[in-house]
Amino acid sequence: MKTPTEVLTAELRGCCNGYVGAPALASQCVAALRAAGWIIVREDAIKLAQAHAKG
């Protein structure tokens, strides 16, 4: 499973023609979101919680 930073790095590289600053920017974005109180979870965790809630 990839970390939020790894996923964001891959997305930045994909949309910005191999942007070399992607890892640093991704780390800063994830850190800023967490510092602001955001909780970052993987999509599979959301799907698991939704399936559990449905019963």
Backbone as numpy.savetxt, mean C-alpha at the origin, in Angstrom:
# Nx Ny Nz CAx CAy CAz Cx Cy Cz
3.52 -12.21 0.55 2.69 -11.03 0.55 3.57 -9.78 0.55
3.20 -8.85 -0.26 3.98 -7.61 -0.35 3.51 -6.60 0.68
4.44 -5.79 1.15 4.10 -4.73 2.09 3.46 -3.57 1.34
2.76 -2.68 2.05 2.19 -1.51 1.38 3.24 -0.70 0.62
4.43 -0.59 1.18 5.49 0.17 0.51 5.92 -0.50 -0.79
6.02 -1.82 -0.79 6.40 -2.55 -2.00 5.34 -2.41 -3.09
4.07 -2.47 -2.69 2.99 -2.33 -3.66 2.99 -0.93 -4.25
3.11 0.08 -3.40 3.12 1.46 -3.88 4.34 1.73 -4.76
5.48 1.17 -4.41 6.68 1.32 -5.23 6.45 0.78 -6.63
5.86 -0.41 -6.72 5.59 -1.02 -8.02 4.61 -0.18 -8.83
3.59 0.36 -8.17 2.61 1.20 -8.87 3.26 2.48 -9.38
4.10 3.10 -8.57 4.77 4.33 -9.00 5.70 4.06 -10.17
6.43 2.96 -10.11 7.34 2.63 -11.22 6.56 2.35 -12.49
5.41 1.71 -12.36 4.61 1.36 -13.53 4.00 2.56 -14.21
3.60 3.56 -13.46 2.93 4.71 -14.07 3.87 5.86 -14.38
5.09 5.79 -13.92 6.04 6.90 -14.12 7.28 6.47 -14.88
7.13 5.52 -15.80 8.24 5.06 -16.64 9.49 4.68 -15.85
9.34 3.81 -14.88 10.49 3.34 -14.13 11.07 4.36 -13.19
10.24 5.18 -12.59 10.68 6.26 -11.70 11.65 5.74 -10.65
12.89 6.22 -10.68 13.93 5.71 -9.79 13.73 6.12 -8.33
12.97 7.17 -8.10 12.71 7.62 -6.73 11.51 6.95 -6.10
10.95 5.96 -6.78 9.73 5.31 -6.30 9.86 4.71 -4.90
10.93 3.97 -4.58 11.01 3.38 -3.23 10.99 4.43 -2.11
11.75 5.50 -2.29 11.79 6.54 -1.25 10.45 7.26 -1.14
9.84 7.57 -2.27 8.54 8.23 -2.26 7.47 7.34 -1.64
7.49 6.07 -1.97 6.53 5.13 -1.40 6.68 5.04 0.12
7.90 4.97 0.59 8.15 4.91 2.04 7.64 6.16 2.74
7.87 7.31 2.13 7.41 8.58 2.70 5.89 8.65 2.72
5.25 8.20 1.66 3.79 8.23 1.59 3.17 7.32 2.65
3.68 6.11 2.76 3.15 5.16 3.75 3.38 5.70 5.16
4.55 6.24 5.43 4.85 6.79 6.75 3.94 7.97 7.06
3.70 8.84 6.08 2.84 10.00 6.29 1.40 9.57 6.56
0.92 8.59 5.82 -0.44 8.10 6.05 -0.58 7.49 7.45
0.39 6.71 7.85 0.34 6.10 9.19 0.43 7.18 10.27
1.28 8.18 10.07 1.41 9.26 11.05 0.11 10.06 11.18
-0.64 10.13 10.09 -1.91 10.85 10.10 -3.05 10.01 10.68
-2.74 8.78 11.07 -3.73 7.94 11.71 -4.42 6.94 10.79
-3.99 6.88 9.55 -4.58 5.91 8.61 -4.09 4.52 8.96
-4.95 3.55 8.79 -4.58 2.15 8.96 -4.52 1.53 7.57
-3.39 0.98 7.23 -3.18 0.41 5.90 -3.25 -1.10 6.00
-4.18 -1.69 5.25 -4.32 -3.14 5.24 -4.30 -3.64 3.80
-3.96 -4.91 3.64 -3.94 -5.52 2.32 -5.37 -5.84 1.88
-5.56 -5.94 0.59 -6.88 -6.23 0.03 -7.40 -7.57 0.50
-6.53 -8.56 0.64 -7.00 -9.88 1.08 -7.54 -9.84 2.50
-7.01 -8.97 3.34 -7.53 -8.83 4.69 -8.94 -8.23 4.68
-9.18 -7.30 3.78 -10.50 -6.69 3.65 -11.50 -7.73 3.17
-11.12 -8.51 2.17 -12.01 -9.54 1.63 -12.33 -10.59 2.69
-11.34 -10.96 3.50 -11.55 -11.94 4.55 -12.54 -11.39 5.59
-12.39 -10.15 5.96 -13.30 -9.54 6.94 -14.71 -9.43 6.38
-14.83 -9.10 5.09 -16.16 -9.01 4.48 -16.82 -10.39 4.41
-16.07 -11.41 4.09 -16.62 -12.76 4.02 -17.06 -13.22 5.42
-16.28 -12.88 6.42 -16.62 -13.26 7.79 -17.89 -12.55 8.25
-18.04 -11.27 7.85 -19.21 -10.49 8.26 -20.50 -11.03 7.61
-20.37 -11.58 6.41 -21.53 -12.13 5.72 -22.02 -13.43 6.35
-21.12 -14.08 7.05 -21.51 -15.30 7.76 -21.24 -16.49 6.99
